[in-house]
Amino acid sequence: MKTPIVFSEKCLNYGIWHIEGPQRVKKAYDFLNEKKYSFSEPSPASDDDLLRAHKIEYIWNLKKSLVDDSDTPAYDNIFEYARLSAGGAILAAKIEGFSLMRPPGHHAGLNGSALGVNSRGFCYLNNIAIAVKAVKKSALILDIDGHHGNGTQEIFQGDPKVQYVSLHRFPHFPGTGEKSVDNCLNFPLKADCGEKKYLNTFDHALEMIDRNKFEIVAVSVGFDTHKGDLASLGLSENSFKLIGRKIGTLNRPTFFLLEGGYIGGKNGRDIDQFLKGYEEEKK
């Protein structure tokens, strides 16, 4: 059975000319629809859901559109779009699905920007943090976006119920994640390092975790590591299939959230290959 996709057309209704625009998700939806994936419509996350991951002052400011930076504009009704995306993450956790929603989330910290970085990098609410906290189970968070998830690290650093593992390009935005700290294992990689180096590093990362300490796996999936994308690590469609297989071997309830992936309308093909690899290996 194919992994269900969480999607709402409402997430296409803002940021038309931004690089993190609706076209990157719409093209992926069209491709996956042709491949006969099943789709589920999310509901918005509640304030209680959001406050598990963010400070109340930030949520109030986001509601009032008082948060804005050059990468992350205060679009009309952005709070509603952001909490719908967070609701998509919660639904994905419940049904072990893949949330094909925007805006993404892993740069959003407790009070918006995180770990001293001024920009929120297209992110308004930390979707994966909100979903993990809603599930209330010990979790392994795998962040395979090309950019370090500084917001996710800030929210979970020191949390004994969560192991955070990130493979990302460095040096690169947001400039964090050079070293591991506490329960946050960071694996910085050079630009266009290639599939072999990436997969070997991924294997090393999985060897370092204690598989007896987590009940679920939550994955921030970014396809901006695809060769030629914003955080290229020289990966291909086949690379994502192999990564999916490795995640499938963890043998835990698993859900996935879209983070990055911006160039060339390739996200749908990459998602399809990634999920095929995962489904081939999961027990």
KEKE-3310 file (N, C-alpha, C; in steps of 0.2 Angstrom, whole numbers, plus 5000, padded with zeros to 4 digits):
npx = (5004:5003:5010:5000:4996:4995:4986:4981:4972:4971:4984:4990:4987:4995:5009:5013:5024:5035:5051:5048:5036:5019:5019:5029:5024:5011:5015:5021:5010:5001:5009:5010:4996:4993:5000:4992:4992:4984:4974:4973:4963:4969:4965:4966:4979:4977:4977:4982:4990:5000:5006:5013:5025:5030:5033:5020:5020:5026:5016:5005:5010:5012:4999:4994:5001:5013:5026:5040:5052:5065:5065:5054:5039:5026:5013:4995:4984:4993:4995:4984:4987:4999:4995:4987:4996:5003:4993:4992:5004:5002:4991:4998:5006:4997:4992:5003:5008:5013:5016:5011:5012:5013:5017:5034:5044:5055:5065:5059:5059:5057:5053:5051:5063:5078:5092:5100:5099:5093:5084:5069:5069:5058:5049:5036:5029:5034:5032:5036:5040:5028:5020:5026:5026:5012:5009:5015:5025:5041:5053:5063:5069:5073:5081:5082:5083:5092:5096:5101:5091:5088:5078:5071:5081:5083:5071:5070:5082:5091:5080:5075:5067:5068:5078:5087:5093:5102:5107:5116:5120:5135:5147:5132:5116:5107:5118:5121:5123:5135:5142:5138:5127:5122:5108:5107:5112:5123:5127:5137:5139:5149:5146:5138:5143:5140:5131:5137:5145:5135:5126:5135:5137:5124:5122:5132:5126:5114:5120:5124:5113:5102:5091:5082:5077:5067:5050:5043:5046:5050:5051:5059:5059:5068:5070:5079:5092:5094:5104:5109:5099:5094:5102:5111:5117:5122:5113:5101:5086:5087:5095:5086:5077:5086:5089:5076:5074:5083:5077:5066:5070:5071:5060:5049:5033:5031:5032:5031:5037:5036:5049:5061:5065:5065:5067:5064:5052:5053:5050:5039:5043:5054:5048:5040:5050:5057:5047:5044:5056:5056:5044:5047:5056:5051:5044)
npy = (4994:5011:5025:5037:5053:5069:5084:5100:5111:5124:5128:5133:5146:5158:5169:5170:5174:5171:5161:5150:5146:5142:5134:5124:5114:5112:5106:5094:5088:5086:5077:5066:5063:5058:5046:5039:5040:5041:5054:5065:5077:5090:5097:5113:5116:5118:5132:5127:5116:5123:5130:5121:5121:5133:5150:5160:5174:5174:5168:5176:5187:5182:5180:5193:5197:5203:5199:5198:5195:5197:5185:5178:5183:5193:5188:5191:5184:5174:5167:5158:5150:5145:5138:5128:5121:5116:5108:5099:5092:5086:5077:5069:5063:5055:5046:5040:5046:5057:5074:5085:5100:5118:5133:5127:5122:5120:5129:5138:5144:5144:5157:5161:5166:5157:5151:5162:5166:5178:5177:5168:5159:5155:5149:5148:5142:5128:5114:5100:5099:5103:5092:5081:5084:5084:5071:5065:5055:5046:5051:5049:5062:5064:5075:5079:5089:5101:5111:5116:5112:5123:5129:5117:5111:5120:5120:5106:5104:5096:5089:5074:5065:5065:5062:5071:5072:5078:5080:5090:5104:5113:5125:5135:5143:5140:5143:5137:5121:5116:5108:5094:5094:5090:5081:5082:5078:5083:5083:5090:5093:5095:5105:5098:5085:5072:5056:5044:5049:5055:5044:5036:5044:5045:5032:5031:5040:5034:5023:5028:5031:5026:5013:5009:5019:5027:5029:5033:5038:5054:5063:5077:5081:5087:5091:5099:5095:5089:5088:5103:5111:5123:5119:5110:5094:5086:5075:5063:5057:5043:5043:5047:5037:5027:5033:5033:5019:5016:5022:5015:5003:5006:5002:5008:5017:5029:5046:5059:5075:5089:5099:5108:5110:5116:5119:5117:5108:5095:5089:5080:5068:5065:5063:5052:5042:5042:5038:5025:5018:5018:5011:4999:4993:4994:4986)
npz = (5000:4996:5004:5012:5006:5013:5009:5005:4994:4998:5002:4992:4990:4992:4991:4978:4969:4975:4978:4986:4982:4976:4965:4966:4975:4969:4956:4961:4967:4956:4949:4958:4960:4947:4949:4956:4970:4987:4994:5009:5017:5028:5044:5052:5064:5082:5093:5105:5101:5094:5104:5111:5105:5102:5109:5117:5114:5102:5094:5095:5089:5076:5072:5071:5060:5063:5061:5051:5038:5026:5019:5023:5022:5029:5023:5018:5029:5033:5045:5046:5035:5039:5051:5045:5038:5049:5054:5044:5046:5059:5055:5046:5055:5062:5053:5047:5036:5022:5022:5011:5011:5012:5021:5024:5039:5047:5051:5060:5076:5094:5097:5084:5074:5075:5086:5085:5072:5060:5050:5046:5035:5026:5034:5046:5056:5066:5059:5061:5074:5081:5077:5082:5096:5098:5096:5107:5110:5112:5100:5085:5076:5059:5049:5033:5024:5014:5021:5038:5051:5061:5069:5073:5080:5091:5098:5103:5109:5121:5126:5133:5127:5113:5099:5088:5072:5059:5042:5032:5021:5023:5024:5024:5022:5037:5043:5055:5064:5063:5072:5083:5097:5113:5112:5099:5084:5072:5055:5045:5027:5012:4998:4984:4987:4984:4980:4986:4997:5004:5007:5014:5025:5030:5034:5044:5053:5057:5064:5075:5083:5097:5095:5103:5110:5104:5099:5088:5071:5064:5049:5042:5026:5013:4997:4991:4991:4979:4964:4958:4964:4978:4989:4985:4986:4977:4974:4967:4959:4961:4972:4982:4983:4988:5001:5006:5008:5018:5029:5030:5035:5049:5056:5063:5067:5055:5049:5037:5032:5020:5017:5010:4992:4977:4963:4946:4945:4950:4962:4963:4957:4964:4977:4975:4971:4983:4993:4987:4989:5003:5006:5001:5010:5023:5037)
capx = (5000:5006:5010:4995:4998:4991:4987:4975:4973:4972:4991:4993:4984:4999:5016:5014:5030:5041:5054:5045:5029:5014:5021:5033:5019:5006:5017:5021:5003:4999:5013:5008:4989:4994:5003:4987:4992:4978:4975:4969:4963:4970:4962:4971:4981:4974:4982:4986:4995:5005:5010:5018:5032:5032:5031:5014:5021:5027:5010:5001:5013:5010:4991:4993:5005:5018:5032:5041:5059:5066:5064:5048:5035:5019:5007:4989:4981:4998:4994:4979:4990:5004:4992:4984:5002:5005:4988:4994:5009:4998:4987:5003:5009:4992:4990:5009:5008:5018:5012:5013:5010:5017:5024:5038:5044:5061:5069:5055:5061:5053:5050:5051:5069:5081:5099:5103:5098:5088:5079:5065:5070:5052:5045:5032:5028:5039:5027:5038:5040:5021:5017:5030:5023:5005:5009:5017:5029:5048:5054:5069:5068:5078:5081:5087:5083:5099:5098:5101:5084:5090:5072:5069:5086:5082:5065:5071:5089:5091:5074:5077:5062:5069:5084:5087:5098:5102:5112:5114:5126:5138:5144:5127:5111:5107:5125:5121:5123:5142:5144:5133:5126:5117:5104:5106:5118:5123:5132:5138:5142:5151:5141:5138:5147:5138:5127:5141:5147:5129:5124:5139:5136:5118:5123:5135:5121:5110:5123:5125:5107:5100:5085:5077:5075:5061:5044:5041:5051:5048:5056:5059:5061:5070:5073:5084:5099:5095:5109:5106:5094:5097:5107:5113:5123:5123:5109:5097:5080:5089:5098:5081:5075:5090:5088:5070:5075:5087:5073:5061:5073:5070:5054:5045:5029:5035:5028:5036:5034:5040:5053:5063:5064:5062:5069:5063:5046:5056:5048:5034:5047:5058:5044:5038:5055:5058:5042:5044:5061:5054:5039:5050:5060:5047:5042)
capy = (5000:5017:5030:5042:5060:5075:5089:5104:5116:5130:5130:5136:5153:5164:5169:5167:5175:5169:5155:5145:5147:5136:5129:5118:5109:5110:5101:5088:5085:5083:5070:5060:5061:5053:5040:5036:5041:5043:5060:5066:5084:5092:5103:5118:5115:5122:5136:5123:5112:5128:5133:5116:5121:5140:5155:5163:5180:5174:5166:5182:5192:5179:5181:5200:5198:5207:5195:5199:5196:5197:5178:5176:5189:5193:5188:5191:5178:5169:5163:5153:5145:5141:5133:5123:5116:5112:5103:5093:5088:5082:5072:5064:5058:5050:5041:5038:5049:5062:5080:5089:5106:5123:5134:5123:5123:5118:5135:5142:5142:5145:5163:5163:5165:5152:5150:5168:5168:5183:5175:5161:5154:5153:5145:5152:5137:5122:5109:5094:5100:5103:5086:5077:5086:5082:5063:5063:5049:5047:5052:5051:5066:5064:5081:5077:5095:5103:5117:5114:5114:5127:5129:5111:5110:5125:5117:5100:5103:5094:5085:5067:5060:5066:5062:5075:5070:5082:5080:5096:5107:5118:5131:5137:5145:5146:5144:5133:5114:5113:5103:5091:5097:5086:5076:5085:5075:5086:5080:5095:5090:5100:5106:5093:5080:5066:5051:5040:5052:5056:5038:5033:5048:5043:5025:5032:5043:5028:5018:5032:5032:5020:5012:5007:5025:5030:5025:5035:5042:5059:5065:5083:5079:5092:5089:5104:5092:5087:5092:5110:5115:5128:5117:5104:5089:5081:5069:5062:5053:5036:5044:5048:5030:5023:5036:5030:5012:5016:5024:5010:4998:5008:4998:5011:5021:5035:5051:5063:5082:5092:5105:5112:5108:5122:5120:5112:5104:5088:5086:5074:5062:5063:5061:5046:5037:5041:5034:5018:5015:5017:5006:4992:4991:4994:4979)
capz = (5000:4995:5009:5010:5005:5016:5005:5004:4989:5001:5003:4985:4989:4994:4989:4971:4965:4980:4976:4990:4979:4976:4960:4968:4978:4964:4952:4965:4968:4950:4948:4963:4958:4941:4951:4960:4978:4990:4998:5014:5018:5035:5047:5055:5071:5087:5097:5110:5097:5092:5110:5113:5101:5101:5114:5116:5111:5094:5091:5095:5084:5070:5071:5069:5055:5065:5060:5044:5036:5019:5016:5026:5022:5032:5019:5021:5032:5034:5051:5044:5030:5043:5055:5041:5036:5055:5055:5040:5050:5064:5052:5043:5061:5064:5047:5044:5029:5019:5021:5005:5012:5013:5022:5027:5046:5052:5053:5065:5083:5099:5096:5077:5072:5080:5087:5083:5065:5059:5045:5047:5030:5023:5039:5051:5062:5066:5058:5063:5081:5083:5076:5087:5103:5098:5097:5114:5110:5110:5093:5081:5070:5054:5045:5027:5020:5013:5026:5044:5054:5067:5073:5076:5086:5096:5101:5106:5112:5128:5127:5133:5123:5106:5096:5082:5067:5053:5037:5028:5018:5027:5026:5020:5026:5041:5046:5061:5063:5061:5077:5087:5104:5117:5109:5092:5080:5066:5050:5039:5021:5008:4992:4979:4990:4980:4983:4990:5003:5008:5010:5020:5031:5033:5038:5051:5058:5060:5068:5082:5087:5100:5092:5108:5114:5101:5097:5081:5067:5060:5044:5038:5019:5009:4990:4989:4990:4972:4960:4955:4968:4982:4994:4981:4988:4971:4974:4961:4961:4964:4979:4987:4984:4993:5007:5009:5010:5024:5034:5030:5040:5056:5058:5068:5064:5052:5045:5033:5030:5015:5019:5004:4985:4974:4956:4940:4946:4951:4968:4963:4955:4970:4982:4972:4972:4990:4996:4985:4993:5010:5006:4999:5016:5030:5039)
cpx = (5004:5005:5005:4998:4993:4992:4980:4977:4974:4979:4994:4991:4988:5006:5017:5020:5036:5044:5051:5037:5025:5016:5025:5029:5014:5009:5018:5015:5000:5002:5010:5000:4989:4996:4998:4988:4985:4979:4970:4969:4964:4965:4967:4973:4978:4979:4986:4991:5001:5010:5014:5025:5034:5029:5024:5015:5022:5020:5005:5003:5011:5003:4990:4997:5011:5025:5034:5049:5059:5064:5057:5043:5029:5014:5000:4987:4987:4998:4989:4983:4995:5001:4989:4990:5004:5000:4989:4999:5006:4995:4992:5005:5003:4991:4997:5010:5014:5014:5015:5010:5015:5013:5027:5039:5050:5065:5065:5057:5055:5049:5051:5058:5073:5089:5103:5103:5092:5082:5075:5065:5064:5047:5042:5031:5032:5034:5029:5038:5033:5018:5020:5027:5016:5005:5011:5020:5036:5049:5061:5066:5074:5076:5085:5085:5090:5101:5097:5094:5086:5084:5070:5075:5085:5076:5066:5078:5088:5085:5076:5072:5063:5076:5084:5093:5097:5108:5111:5121:5128:5145:5138:5121:5108:5113:5126:5122:5130:5144:5138:5133:5120:5114:5103:5112:5118:5129:5133:5142:5144:5146:5143:5143:5146:5135:5131:5143:5141:5127:5128:5138:5129:5118:5127:5131:5117:5113:5124:5119:5105:5092:5080:5074:5069:5056:5042:5047:5048:5053:5055:5062:5062:5073:5077:5091:5100:5100:5106:5101:5098:5102:5109:5119:5124:5119:5104:5090:5082:5091:5092:5078:5079:5090:5081:5070:5078:5082:5068:5064:5073:5065:5051:5039:5032:5030:5033:5032:5039:5043:5055:5063:5061:5063:5067:5057:5048:5053:5044:5038:5051:5054:5042:5044:5057:5053:5042:5050:5059:5049:5042:5054:5056:5044:5035)
cpy = (5006:5022:5035:5049:5065:5081:5093:5110:5123:5132:5133:5143:5159:5163:5167:5168:5173:5162:5149:5147:5141:5131:5123:5112:5107:5105:5094:5084:5082:5077:5065:5058:5057:5046:5036:5035:5043:5050:5062:5074:5086:5097:5107:5115:5120:5127:5132:5118:5117:5129:5127:5117:5129:5144:5158:5170:5180:5172:5172:5187:5189:5180:5188:5202:5203:5204:5196:5199:5195:5190:5176:5181:5188:5194:5189:5184:5172:5165:5157:5148:5141:5136:5127:5118:5112:5107:5097:5089:5083:5076:5067:5060:5053:5045:5038:5040:5054:5068:5084:5096:5111:5128:5128:5125:5123:5123:5139:5139:5144:5152:5166:5161:5161:5152:5156:5170:5172:5181:5168:5157:5151:5149:5150:5148:5131:5116:5102:5094:5100:5096:5081:5078:5084:5074:5061:5056:5051:5047:5052:5056:5066:5070:5080:5083:5097:5108:5114:5116:5117:5128:5123:5109:5114:5122:5111:5099:5101:5090:5077:5062:5061:5066:5066:5074:5074:5081:5086:5099:5112:5119:5133:5140:5139:5147:5141:5125:5112:5108:5100:5094:5092:5081:5077:5083:5079:5084:5085:5091:5096:5100:5101:5087:5073:5061:5046:5042:5053:5050:5035:5037:5046:5036:5027:5036:5038:5024:5022:5033:5025:5019:5010:5013:5029:5026:5027:5038:5048:5062:5072:5081:5085:5089:5094:5102:5089:5091:5098:5114:5119:5126:5110:5101:5084:5075:5069:5058:5046:5037:5044:5041:5026:5026:5033:5023:5012:5018:5019:5004:5000:5004:5001:5015:5027:5039:5056:5070:5085:5098:5109:5108:5113:5123:5115:5108:5097:5085:5080:5068:5060:5060:5053:5040:5036:5037:5026:5015:5014:5011:4999:4989:4990:4988:4980)
cpz = (5000:5002:5007:5010:5009:5012:5005:4999:4992:5002:4997:4985:4991:4991:4982:4967:4970:4977:4980:4988:4978:4970:4961:4972:4973:4959:4955:4966:4962:4948:4952:4962:4952:4943:4956:4968:4980:4994:5003:5016:5026:5037:5051:5062:5075:5090:5102:5107:5096:5098:5113:5110:5101:5107:5112:5112:5104:5091:5090:5089:5077:5068:5069:5063:5056:5064:5052:5043:5029:5015:5018:5027:5026:5027:5022:5023:5033:5040:5049:5039:5034:5048:5052:5039:5043:5056:5050:5043:5055:5061:5049:5049:5062:5059:5044:5037:5027:5018:5016:5006:5013:5017:5025:5035:5049:5054:5058:5072:5088:5099:5089:5075:5077:5080:5084:5076:5064:5055:5047:5041:5027:5028:5044:5057:5061:5065:5062:5071:5084:5082:5081:5094:5103:5099:5104:5115:5109:5103:5091:5076:5066:5050:5039:5022:5019:5017:5033:5048:5061:5072:5077:5082:5092:5101:5105:5109:5119:5130:5127:5129:5115:5104:5089:5078:5061:5049:5033:5025:5022:5024:5021:5025:5030:5045:5053:5059:5061:5066:5080:5094:5107:5113:5101:5088:5073:5061:5044:5033:5016:5002:4987:4981:4986:4984:4988:4996:5007:5011:5015:5026:5034:5037:5044:5056:5061:5065:5075:5086:5091:5098:5097:5112:5110:5099:5090:5077:5063:5056:5041:5031:5015:5002:4987:4989:4983:4968:4957:4959:4973:4987:4991:4985:4983:4971:4968:4964:4964:4971:4984:4988:4989:5000:5010:5011:5017:5030:5035:5035:5047:5059:5064:5064:5062:5048:5042:5032:5025:5018:5012:4997:4981:4966:4951:4940:4947:4957:4968:4961:4961:4976:4981:4973:4980:4994:4993:4988:5000:5011:5005:5005:5022:5031:5042)
residu = (MET:LYS:THR:PRO:ILE:VAL:PHE:SER:GLU:LYS:CYS:LEU:ASN:TYR:GLY:ILE:TRP:HIS:ILE:GLU:GLY:PRO:GLN:ARG:VAL:LYS:LYS:ALA:TYR:ASP:PHE:LEU:ASN:GLU:LYS:LYS:TYR:SER:PHE:SER:GLU:PRO:SER:PRO:ALA:SER:ASP:ASP:ASP:LEU:LEU:ARG:ALA:HIS:LYS:ILE:GLU:TYR:ILE:TRP:ASN:LEU:LYS:LYS:SER:LEU:VAL:ASP:ASP:SER:ASP:THR:PRO:ALA:TYR:ASP:ASN:ILE:PHE:GLU:TYR:ALA:ARG:LEU:SER:ALA:GLY:GLY:ALA:ILE:LEU:ALA:ALA:LYS:ILE:GLU:GLY:PHE:SER:LEU:MET:ARG:PRO:PRO:GLY:HIS:HIS:ALA:GLY:LEU:ASN:GLY:SER:ALA:LEU:GLY:VAL:ASN:SER:ARG:GLY:PHE:CYS:TYR:LEU:ASN:ASN:ILE:ALA:ILE:ALA:VAL:LYS:ALA:VAL:LYS:LYS:SER:ALA:LEU:ILE:LEU:ASP:ILE:ASP:GLY:HIS:HIS:GLY:ASN:GLY:THR:GLN:GLU:ILE:PHE:GLN:GLY:ASP:PRO:LYS:VAL:GLN:TYR:VAL:SER:LEU:HIS:ARG:PHE:PRO:HIS:PHE:PRO:GLY:THR:GLY:GLU:LYS:SER:VAL:ASP:ASN:CYS:LEU:ASN:PHE:PRO:LEU:LYS:ALA:ASP:CYS:GLY:GLU:LYS:LYS:TYR:LEU:ASN:THR:PHE:ASP:HIS:ALA:LEU:GLU:MET:ILE:ASP:ARG:ASN:LYS:PHE:GLU:ILE:VAL:ALA:VAL:SER:VAL:GLY:PHE:ASP:THR:HIS:LYS:GLY:ASP:LEU:ALA:SER:LEU:GLY:LEU:SER:GLU:ASN:SER:PHE:LYS:LEU:ILE:GLY:ARG:LYS:ILE:GLY:THR:LEU:ASN:ARG:PRO:THR:PHE:PHE:LEU:LEU:GLU:GLY:GLY:TYR:ILE:GLY:GLY:LYS:ASN:GLY:ARG:ASP:ILE:ASP:GLN:PHE:LEU:LYS:GLY:TYR:GLU:GLU:GLU:LYS:LYS)
# end
